[in-house]
Amino acid sequence: MSYALLDGINRYHCSKNLLNMIDDLKSIAIFATVVEQGSFRGAARKLRLSPSVVSYHITALEKKLDAALLYRSTRKLSLTSQGRKLQKVSETMLCTVEQGLLSISEQNETLSGKLTISLPTALTRSYYSRSLANFCKQHPSLEVDIIYSDIFENLIEKGIDIAIRAGELPSSDLKSKRLGQIERKLVCHPKLLEQQTPPKQPQDLIQIPWVKLSSLPAKRRLTHPIHESVEIEFIHNVSVNSVEGMTQLCIDGLGAATPPAYLVSDYLNTGALIELIPDWRVSPIPVFAIWPNNAMKKSATMRLVAHLAKAIT
């Protein structure tokens, strides 16, 4: 007999044995329900089966065990000695299954496994990071890998479960939810204006040197509660690839910049930075959570989306 044929026969018997076992488990569960309900009809109603199907499974069990399990009469059922033994087996089996299913359900509530999160470096000291920290504290069994990067990685290729992105999103197959926005301040070091006329309107800003963020164009849109919004282009000699780097160079007096408000609020309070034309506001940047479209509702990914949305909006 060839190895391939022998292997095929073994697999056939293995599959047949598995199917037989599944049938046996189903019959035992039906038997337990019959005992619990005290009749075939009662078990049939509870299991939403016909009485004939219930009777078939009990008869099949008795034939397989070669023993009577139930004494049947027109009014009641009673267990034989073999039936009482099987009743104990069925109780143990169903209890084990119930506990197993319950443990899986509890694991769905107690998050475990690994979650990979990506967000821009500009959010390192933001409320988004604090919200992530709170989420990690609430789920200590969850392994979390947080990646701060200004490179927009492909979530699917890099195995990223959820990313927080600042700015308008390009069209894609990913799911997304807007979480909030980043308020920005137009600021500079006071000494930057010592040899220049302080700007009074947006057009005056083009005379001031700027520190440019590499990922954004050399222009900003400013809004006013009364006047129409204005887009201005600025001059710059220095570009930097991180928001925190841009902010620090601005603090060092290299040029004007529009960092997130949370990065410069302390410097504005101490006078280390000043706000330019404060009646005008820099347009905020929207912030989104994005994730693969096959994430399950009870997954850590979706739990984090809900947590961020509740904490930040």
Legacy VTK file of the C-alpha trace (Angstrom):
# vtk DataFile Version 3.0
C-alpha trace
ASCII
DATASET POLYDATA
POINTS 313 float
0.000 0.000 0.000
1.437 3.385 -0.968
2.156 6.077 1.626
-0.252 8.496 -0.109
-3.081 5.939 0.043
-2.330 5.113 3.681
-2.271 8.808 4.532
-5.609 9.301 2.801
-7.179 6.416 4.734
-5.851 7.785 8.041
-7.250 11.211 7.292
-10.602 9.687 6.342
-10.814 7.770 9.610
-9.700 10.853 11.559
-12.419 12.982 9.907
-15.001 10.232 10.409
-14.081 9.898 14.085
-14.356 13.669 14.530
-17.791 13.753 12.932
-18.915 10.828 15.079
-17.656 12.636 18.181
-19.568 15.792 17.218
-22.747 13.714 16.779
-22.161 12.066 20.176
-21.718 15.435 21.896
-24.901 16.724 20.295
-26.812 13.599 21.393
-25.502 13.892 24.960
-26.576 17.559 25.116
-30.054 16.573 23.899
-30.172 13.742 26.464
-29.325 16.219 29.250
-32.134 18.505 28.102
-34.613 15.604 28.058
-33.684 14.776 31.653
-33.944 18.427 32.660
-37.374 18.912 31.010
-38.727 15.498 31.981
-40.084 14.740 28.523
-39.173 14.512 24.864
-41.673 17.196 23.955
-40.364 19.562 26.608
-36.797 19.100 25.339
-37.977 19.558 21.757
-39.644 22.884 22.639
-36.578 24.185 24.464
-34.169 23.103 21.735
-36.532 24.087 18.908
-36.363 20.604 17.444
-39.100 18.165 16.509
-39.873 15.395 19.042
-38.860 12.831 16.419
-35.339 14.349 16.187
-35.005 14.246 19.968
-36.163 10.630 20.013
-33.711 9.774 17.226
-30.713 11.083 19.198
-31.692 9.262 22.397
-32.174 6.000 20.483
-28.815 6.499 18.726
-27.101 6.956 22.088
-28.700 3.825 23.491
-27.635 1.800 20.451
-24.073 3.148 20.635
-23.803 2.360 24.366
-25.813 -0.845 24.034
-27.756 0.140 27.124
-31.147 1.604 27.964
-30.870 5.122 29.326
-34.485 6.037 29.947
-37.621 4.217 30.955
-40.428 5.681 28.912
-44.086 5.777 29.875
-47.039 7.806 28.710
-46.761 10.175 31.663
-43.110 10.390 32.683
-39.527 9.387 32.047
-37.152 7.846 34.532
-33.450 7.145 34.368
-31.904 3.726 34.309
-28.679 3.102 36.215
-26.732 3.677 32.981
-28.803 6.794 32.368
-27.835 8.193 35.760
-24.167 7.654 34.914
-24.592 9.444 31.605
-26.453 12.255 33.350
-23.382 12.915 35.514
-21.168 12.814 32.419
-23.458 15.234 30.590
-23.547 17.647 33.548
-19.744 17.683 33.708
-19.464 18.135 29.937
-21.955 21.003 29.747
-20.438 22.707 32.793
-16.966 22.530 31.215
-18.248 23.946 27.927
-20.131 26.742 29.698
-17.061 27.708 31.747
-14.893 27.647 28.624
-17.256 29.918 26.702
-17.503 32.241 29.700
-13.710 32.495 29.943
-13.507 33.446 26.265
-16.217 36.056 26.760
-14.335 37.487 29.740
-11.163 37.663 27.652
-13.081 39.789 25.177
-13.744 42.226 28.015
-10.217 41.957 29.444
-8.106 43.048 26.511
-4.995 41.002 25.834
-2.636 40.403 22.938
-0.726 43.183 21.191
-1.807 46.562 19.837
0.429 48.694 17.608
-0.308 52.420 17.482
1.296 55.104 15.313
1.048 58.846 15.853
3.050 61.936 14.819
5.831 63.274 17.010
3.892 66.538 17.373
1.501 64.696 19.684
4.213 63.426 22.050
3.312 65.945 24.746
-0.342 66.278 23.827
-3.584 65.128 25.382
-3.585 62.286 22.852
-0.522 60.764 24.500
-2.032 61.203 27.950
-5.203 59.527 26.744
-3.150 56.613 25.383
-1.414 56.307 28.744
-4.790 56.129 30.503
-5.953 53.428 28.085
-2.820 51.368 28.795
-3.385 51.694 32.540
-6.957 50.470 32.157
-5.811 47.374 30.214
-2.609 46.086 31.860
-2.870 42.696 30.101
-2.603 44.373 26.707
0.851 44.732 25.148
0.996 48.128 23.445
3.632 49.260 20.950
3.454 53.046 20.427
5.364 54.455 17.458
5.984 58.217 17.286
6.857 58.998 13.686
6.199 61.714 11.131
6.393 59.147 8.332
2.932 58.069 7.200
3.491 54.321 7.134
1.175 51.910 5.344
-0.902 50.377 8.131
-1.455 47.037 6.413
2.164 46.556 5.326
3.600 47.584 8.704
1.068 45.726 10.852
-0.188 48.917 12.517
-3.569 48.459 14.194
-4.467 52.123 14.533
-2.850 55.419 13.594
-3.566 58.966 14.694
-3.030 61.361 11.811
-3.017 65.150 11.714
-4.265 66.917 8.597
-6.784 66.061 5.919
-6.800 62.391 4.946
-6.318 61.100 1.417
-8.989 58.727 0.131
-8.331 55.082 1.051
-10.009 51.831 2.118
-9.181 52.526 5.760
-11.823 53.372 8.339
-11.496 56.754 10.056
-13.003 58.909 12.770
-12.327 62.555 13.449
-11.146 62.974 17.039
-10.613 66.703 17.288
-8.206 69.353 16.085
-4.875 70.910 16.973
-5.080 74.583 17.803
-2.003 76.532 16.660
-0.384 79.789 17.725
1.503 82.218 15.522
4.527 83.072 17.684
8.106 84.269 17.695
10.854 85.265 20.121
10.558 88.937 21.242
14.071 89.744 19.992
13.048 88.804 16.460
11.063 92.065 16.261
13.721 94.362 17.753
14.989 95.376 14.340
11.660 95.086 12.503
8.300 96.778 12.648
5.883 94.553 14.539
3.258 93.178 12.123
-0.265 94.567 12.417
-2.007 92.609 9.684
-1.415 89.274 7.915
0.365 90.822 4.915
3.074 92.182 7.234
4.109 88.629 8.135
5.879 88.094 4.831
8.658 90.465 6.003
9.533 88.251 8.993
11.800 85.173 8.732
10.071 81.885 9.492
11.053 78.376 10.515
9.360 76.101 8.006
8.009 72.635 8.790
9.146 70.346 5.989
5.844 68.494 5.723
3.819 71.698 5.179
3.972 74.330 2.406
5.393 77.798 3.083
2.001 79.357 3.605
-0.649 79.592 6.314
-4.349 80.442 6.356
-5.385 82.942 9.021
-8.936 83.542 10.199
-10.576 86.507 11.909
-13.938 86.766 13.702
-14.961 89.680 11.442
-12.753 89.761 8.349
-12.484 87.091 5.663
-9.764 84.489 6.016
-6.417 85.256 4.402
-3.716 82.955 3.102
-0.193 84.301 3.364
3.095 82.980 1.990
6.228 83.473 4.078
9.979 83.536 3.551
12.292 81.041 5.223
15.901 79.916 5.181
15.503 76.960 7.543
13.294 73.889 7.265
12.943 71.231 9.926
11.260 67.832 9.806
9.602 67.787 13.245
7.104 70.017 14.993
9.048 69.953 18.247
12.218 70.901 16.368
10.412 73.798 14.677
9.075 74.933 18.043
12.498 74.843 19.695
14.138 76.795 16.877
11.363 79.372 17.189
12.048 79.614 20.934
15.730 80.082 20.112
14.855 83.169 18.032
15.443 81.765 14.553
12.067 82.769 13.145
8.293 82.814 13.484
6.350 79.560 13.535
2.890 78.115 14.125
3.363 75.337 16.720
0.527 73.623 18.583
-0.816 75.776 21.410
-0.029 73.125 24.032
3.673 73.279 23.163
4.030 77.028 23.659
1.453 78.031 26.288
4.065 78.130 29.075
6.479 80.193 26.960
3.719 82.677 26.153
2.879 82.990 29.849
6.499 83.739 30.782
7.119 86.086 27.834
9.760 83.838 26.278
7.539 83.899 23.177
5.039 86.473 21.963
1.951 85.992 19.833
1.896 87.842 16.521
-1.293 89.675 15.413
-3.317 87.909 18.144
-6.678 88.959 16.658
-5.986 86.515 13.847
-5.930 82.759 14.318
-4.061 80.086 12.401
-6.446 77.493 10.984
-6.450 74.414 13.236
-5.355 71.015 11.975
-7.936 68.193 12.128
-6.927 64.964 13.880
-8.213 61.543 12.836
-7.937 57.970 14.004
-7.575 55.523 11.112
-7.584 51.727 11.182
-8.004 48.706 8.847
-11.590 48.101 7.783
-11.642 44.502 9.072
-11.210 45.397 12.762
-13.794 43.617 14.914
-16.229 45.587 17.077
-14.852 44.196 20.356
-11.195 44.361 19.330
-8.593 46.432 21.154
-8.454 48.687 18.091
-12.115 49.633 18.289
-11.993 49.912 22.074
-9.151 52.419 21.710
-11.053 54.398 19.044
-14.012 54.656 21.415
-11.718 55.632 24.290
-10.036 58.402 22.280
-13.316 59.710 20.939
-14.812 59.899 24.421
-11.718 61.384 26.061
-10.881 64.023 23.481
-14.104 65.199 21.862
LINES 1 314
313 0 1 2 3 4 5 6 7 8 9 10 11 12 13 14 15 16 17 18 19 20 21 22 23 24 25 26 27 28 29 30 31 32 33 34 35 36 37 38 39 40 41 42 43 44 45 46 47 48 49 50 51 52 53 54 55 56 57 58 59 60 61 62 63 64 65 66 67 68 69 70 71 72 73 74 75 76 77 78 79 80 81 82 83 84 85 86 87 88 89 90 91 92 93 94 95 96 97 98 99 100 101 102 103 104 105 106 107 108 109 110 111 112 113 114 115 116 117 118 119 120 121 122 123 124 125 126 127 128 129 130 131 132 133 134 135 136 137 138 139 140 141 142 143 144 145 146 147 148 149 150 151 152 153 154 155 156 157 158 159 160 161 162 163 164 165 166 167 168 169 170 171 172 173 174 175 176 177 178 179 180 181 182 183 184 185 186 187 188 189 190 191 192 193 194 195 196 197 198 199 200 201 202 203 204 205 206 207 208 209 210 211 212 213 214 215 216 217 218 219 220 221 222 223 224 225 226 227 228 229 230 231 232 233 234 235 236 237 238 239 240 241 242 243 244 245 246 247 248 249 250 251 252 253 254 255 256 257 258 259 260 261 262 263 264 265 266 267 268 269 270 271 272 273 274 275 276 277 278 279 280 281 282 283 284 285 286 287 288 289 290 291 292 293 294 295 296 297 298 299 300 301 302 303 304 305 306 307 308 309 310 311 312
